[in-house]
Amino acid sequence: MSSQRYEDELRRRLLRLTKRNYRSLGTYIRLIDYMVLATQVKINQESAEMILKEIVNKERKYFIMTVMVFDLGENSMRFNPPRTEITTFFDKLLVDMLLTAEEVNRVTTQPDF
C-alpha cells in the first residue's frame, strides 16, 4: 500500500513539473529564436568588419589586384578591373550577406508556436 501512495505522489509531482515546464516552453522557444538570429547578425557584422579591415590595411596591399593601362593616344589611364566592377563586387558581397541572414528560418514564424 505504501508503494502505491509513493507512486501516486510521484505521479502528481511529475504532473505539476510537466505543467510548469509546458508553460515555459514558449519562452524557451523564443529565446532559442533570438539566439539564432543574434548569432547570424554577429557573424555578418564580423565579416563586414573583416572586409573593411582588409581594405583599410596599409601594410598589405594584395587584397585587390589591379592592372594600370596607360593609353598615350587618349592621354588616359585605365584600371583593370575598373572601379565600378570592384564596387559592384563589394555591393554584391554585402547584399549576399544580408540575404543569408534573411534566409534563417525563424522558429517563431511557425504557426504552431
PEDASUL-V693251 format. One record per pair of residues at least 6 apart in sequence whose ideal C-beta (glycine too) atoms are under 7 Angstrom apart, sorted by the first residue. I is the first residue (numbers start at 0). J is the second residue. Records with the same first field share a line. If there is no record, write none. Layout:
I=J ; J
This chain:
25=112
28=106 ; 112
29=107
31=106
32=105 ; 106 ; 107
35=103
36=103 ; 105
39=100 ; 103
40=100
43=96 ; 100
46=96
47=93 ; 96
53=62
54=62
63=85
65=78 ; 79 ; 80
66=79
67=76 ; 78
68=77 ; 79
69=76
70=77
106=112
